[in-house]
Amino acid sequence: MADLAALQEILGVSFEDSSLLEQALIHSSYINENPDLAPTSNERLEFLGDAVLGLIIAEKLYHDLPSLTEGEMTKLRAALVRGDTLVRAARAVGLGDYLYLGKGEEASGGRHKPANLAGGLEAMIAAIFLDQGSAVAENFILRLFNEELEKAISQGGGADYKSQLQELIQGREQQTPAYYVVEAKGPDHDRRFTVEVRVGDTVLGRGTGKSKKVAETEAARSALERLSDNFTP
């Protein structure tokens, strides 16, 4: 049987009803061989977890990137909830070691299969949501996906804005825009940065965000809006 106490320690979540966590780990192949021990698999939890994950990520993008369009937010959310991202997150907590698998699935490398890991992670998110509520589930998701969230922002709309601005300025002025943090306020867990993007002493745009990268993205977007028609530094 899986060491649920060890897994909870890794997750940083203490379950009131550990049977929910156990349910999240049960693959359908285990049901086929042990119908009396486990009457249902984690597939229903997987369904719920997918919805919870999508909502939390969407809310995070909505609040942290107020200037992004619906299409840009959709792109970033898709990058964060796609299979390979879920697999990396599942591997980060060693989820494969705790799955309940049938003998055939175990023998075929089921603990490392992307579909099993992604489905197990979504089921586990649902278990946390049902057992601990939305606030704990949100904290867990944002903590687990923090690095992926930053990466998606920098490689998604953020990377486009900054690279577009750089190309524009270099083409017109043969200079490279520079980013400066002009304000950082709030407690460590809720820090907010304000960044200006400049060419020489000229401020092209300003942006705010919960990380320097996000604030730089907003500054670049603001600059592009101002410079879309005419630019004279």
ChimeraX attribute file (.defattr): number of C-alpha atoms within 10 A of each C-alpha:
attribute: neighborCount
match mode: 1-to-1
recipient: residues
	/A:1	7
	/A:2	12
	/A:3	10
	/A:4	17
	/A:5	13
	/A:6	11
	/A:7	18
	/A:8	14
	/A:9	10
	/A:10	13
	/A:11	17
	/A:12	10
	/A:13	16
	/A:14	15
	/A:15	17
	/A:16	11
	/A:17	13
	/A:18	15
	/A:19	13
	/A:20	19
	/A:21	24
	/A:22	21
	/A:23	23
	/A:24	27
	/A:25	31
	/A:26	24
	/A:27	23
	/A:28	20
	/A:29	17
	/A:30	23
	/A:31	19
	/A:32	15
	/A:33	14
	/A:34	14
	/A:35	11
	/A:36	9
	/A:37	9
	/A:38	17
	/A:39	13
	/A:40	17
	/A:41	22
	/A:42	25
	/A:43	19
	/A:44	13
	/A:45	24
	/A:46	22
	/A:47	14
	/A:48	18
	/A:49	26
	/A:50	18
	/A:51	13
	/A:52	20
	/A:53	21
	/A:54	15
	/A:55	14
	/A:56	19
	/A:57	21
	/A:58	17
	/A:59	14
	/A:60	15
	/A:61	19
	/A:62	15
	/A:63	11
	/A:64	17
	/A:65	22
	/A:66	12
	/A:67	15
	/A:68	17
	/A:69	12
	/A:70	9
	/A:71	10
	/A:72	16
	/A:73	22
	/A:74	14
	/A:75	15
	/A:76	23
	/A:77	23
	/A:78	16
	/A:79	20
	/A:80	23
	/A:81	19
	/A:82	11
	/A:83	16
	/A:84	15
	/A:85	15
	/A:86	24
	/A:87	23
	/A:88	16
	/A:89	20
	/A:90	22
	/A:91	16
	/A:92	12
	/A:93	14
	/A:94	16
	/A:95	23
	/A:96	23
	/A:97	15
	/A:98	18
	/A:99	23
	/A:100	26
	/A:101	23
	/A:102	18
	/A:103	12
	/A:104	12
	/A:105	17
	/A:106	15
	/A:107	10
	/A:108	10
	/A:109	9
	/A:110	21
	/A:111	20
	/A:112	15
	/A:113	13
	/A:114	18
	/A:115	15
	/A:116	22
	/A:117	27
	/A:118	26
	/A:119	25
	/A:120	29
	/A:121	26
	/A:122	26
	/A:123	28
	/A:124	27
	/A:125	27
	/A:126	29
	/A:127	28
	/A:128	29
	/A:129	20
	/A:130	18
	/A:131	20
	/A:132	16
	/A:133	12
	/A:134	15
	/A:135	12
	/A:136	14
	/A:137	24
	/A:138	21
	/A:139	12
	/A:140	18
	/A:141	18
	/A:142	16
	/A:143	12
	/A:144	17
	/A:145	19
	/A:146	12
	/A:147	11
	/A:148	18
	/A:149	20
	/A:150	16
	/A:151	17
	/A:152	19
	/A:153	23
	/A:154	19
	/A:155	13
	/A:156	16
	/A:157	22
	/A:158	27
	/A:159	18
	/A:160	16
	/A:161	20
	/A:162	22
	/A:163	13
	/A:164	14
	/A:165	24
	/A:166	19
	/A:167	14
	/A:168	19
	/A:169	19
	/A:170	12
	/A:171	11
	/A:172	11
	/A:173	13
	/A:174	11
	/A:175	14
	/A:176	15
	/A:177	22
	/A:178	14
	/A:179	19
	/A:180	15
	/A:181	16
	/A:182	11
	/A:183	11
	/A:184	16
	/A:185	11
	/A:186	10
	/A:187	8
	/A:188	7
	/A:189	7
	/A:190	9
	/A:191	13
	/A:192	19
	/A:193	20
	/A:194	22
	/A:195	26
	/A:196	25
	/A:197	27
	/A:198	20
	/A:199	15
	/A:200	12
	/A:201	8
	/A:202	12
	/A:203	16
	/A:204	24
	/A:205	21
	/A:206	23
	/A:207	22
	/A:208	25
	/A:209	22
	/A:210	19
	/A:211	18
	/A:212	20
	/A:213	19
	/A:214	23
	/A:215	27
	/A:216	30
	/A:217	29
	/A:218	30
	/A:219	30
	/A:220	31
	/A:221	25
	/A:222	20
	/A:223	22
	/A:224	21
	/A:225	13
	/A:226	13
	/A:227	16
	/A:228	9
	/A:229	7
	/A:230	7
	/A:231	13
	/A:232	7
	/A:233	12
